[in-house]
């Protein structure tokens, strides 16, 4: 009751001018927003990190040409289409946004754990299969997390969805910025370490949800 009341008070104050700032500040201190921002960082890290990892493995481990690497990237839009139109809508309708994020995080960790095995990331079939599955998992993670923006705004800061969206994009971009450096540095030591860095980042999503008091398997009740 206290959180909803505080959000309503802040939102009401926004019509007077000063309360809008209070609403924007308060939403960034909620567990919902913190967990959302970390998940956005995670998806940015995974997307860019795996692109770097894929290119390095294809060139150095498999010895592929530039043309062949380009053809292999066709798996990315195919996986996107399958996830966006075939999997996400029915899954979210049936299980909800939070459950979708949790399941996708677990799936991502499992796929990356398989990729960490030398017997997988040293074969053409292994790399291509993991590429398709990983893109599928990350899209299934990213889209429901974007859907949380409206849920968070409605619950904590009505009218501030633009600021929440902006913060989400900054976190996503931060993950994209960090991952190529970290992944490349670890890859020089051993490709397995580069993959394990992505496993750690992905596995932290459910942990952050729990630490922030967010349900893993059920969506929060809609505000009255």
N, C-alpha and C positions, 0 to 999 in steps of 0.2 A: 504494500500500500504506500510505503514511504517513497519508493522510487518513482512510482507512477505519479504520486502527488507532486513530487519535486519537479518532474518533467513538465507536468501541466502548469505549475506555477511559473516555471521558466519560460514556457511557450507563451503563456498569457502575457508575461512581462515583455515579451518580444514585440508586442504591438506598441508598446511605449518607447521602444528603442533599446534601452539598456539590457532588458531581459533576454534579448536574442543572443547576446554575447554569453550570458550565463548558460543558456541552453546549449550553445555550441561547446562551451567548456565542459559542462557536466557530462555530455554524451561521450566524450573522449576518455572519461574516467570510469566508464562502465565496463564490466567484464565482457559484455556483448561486443562492444567496440574493440576492445583490446584483442579478443580472440579473432574477430573479423580481420583486423589489420595484420595480425600474424599470419593468418591463412592466406591473405593477399600476398604478403611477402614470400610465403612458401611457394605459391604457384609461380610467381615471377622467378624465383630461384630455380625451381625445377624446369620451367620452360627453357630458359636461356642456358642453364647449366647442362641440360641434356643435349641441346643443340651443339654446344662446344664439345661435349664428350663424344657424341655421335660422330662428328667430323674427325676428331682426333683418332678414334678407334678405326673408322673406315679407312683413313689414309695410312695410319701407321701399323695397325694390327692386321687389317685385311688387305692393304695395298691397293685399294680401289682408286680409280681415276676420278678426276673432278666430275666428269660426265656421269659416271655411275653413282657418285654421291648425290648429284642432283636428281637423278631418277629415283633414288631411294627416298628422297624427301617427299615423294608423292604419297607415302604412307601417312604423313601428317594431316593433309586436308581430308583424306579418306577417313581417318580416325575421327577427325573433327565432325564430319557430317554424320557419321554413325552415332556419335555421342549426342550431338545437339538435337537430332531429329528422331533417333530411334530409341535412345536409352534414358536421357535425362527427363523428358516430360512425364512418361509413365512412372518412372522411379520416384520422382519428387512428389507426384500426386499420391502415390501409394504410401510412401514412408516418411515424407517430409524433408525439409531442407537440412536440418541438423543430422539426421540419419544418413542422408546422402553424402554429406561432408565426411562423416566418420567412416563410412564404408569405403569411400574413395581414398581416404588417407591410408587405411589398412591395405587396400589393394595396391596403392602406390608403393608402400613399404615392401610388400611381398614381391612385386615385379622387380624393384630395384635390388632386393636381396638376391634374386635369381641372377640379375645382370652382374652382380659382384663376383660371381663364380667365373674363374678363368675359362672353364670349359664352355661357358655361354658367350662371354664377350670376345672370344677368339674365333668365333665361327660366324659366317655370314647369316645363316638361318637364325642363330640366337640373337644377333644384334637387330635384325629386321623385325623379328617377332616381338622382342622387348620394346622396340621403338613404337610399334603400333599399339601395344597394350599400355605403355606408359602415357602416350598422348591421350588415349582413351580415359585413363584414370585421372590425369591432371585436368582434362576438360570437365569431367564429372565432378571434380573438386572445385574448379574455378567458378562455373556457372551458378551452382547453388550458393556459393559464398557471395556472389554478386547479388543474388536474390535477398540475402540478409540485409542489404543496405536499407531497403524499404521497411523491413521488419524492425530494424534498430531505430530508424527515424520515427516510425509510428509510435514506438514504445517510449522513446527517451527524448526526442527532439523533433516534433512535428514542424515541418517547414525548413529544416536544416539539412535536407537530403543532399543538396549540392555540396555542402562542406564535407559530409560523410563520404560521398563519392570521390571527392578530391583527395581526401586522406587515404582512401583505399587505393587509388591509382598511384599515389606517391609510394605507398608500401610495396605495391607490385613492382614499380620501377626500381625501387631500392634492391629488391631481390634480384631483378634482372642485371643490375649493375654489379652486385657483389659476386654472383655465381661464376661468371667467366674467369675472374681472377682466382677465386678459391679452387674451382674445379681444375683449372689448368695447372696451378701450382702443385696440387695433390697428384694430378695425373703424371707429372714428371717423376714423382716418387714411385707411384704404382697406380694403375688404373682402378684397382679395387678400392683404394683410399678415396679417390674422387667419387666413386659411386656411393661409398659409405657416408660421405658428407651429405649427399642428397637423402640417404636413408634417415640420417639423424634429423635433418630439417623437416622431412615429411612426418616422421614419427612424433615430432613435438606438437603437431596440430592437436591431436586428442588430449595430450598432456596440458596444453595451454587452455583448452576448453574446460578441463576439470579444475585447473588452478584458478580460472576466472569464474567458476561457479556456473558454467553453461552445461546444459544437458547434452549428452552425446547422441541419444537415440530419439528424442522427442523435441518438437519445436515449442517455444514459449507460447503461452496463451496470448491471444490478441488483446490489445488494450480496449477497454470498454469505450 
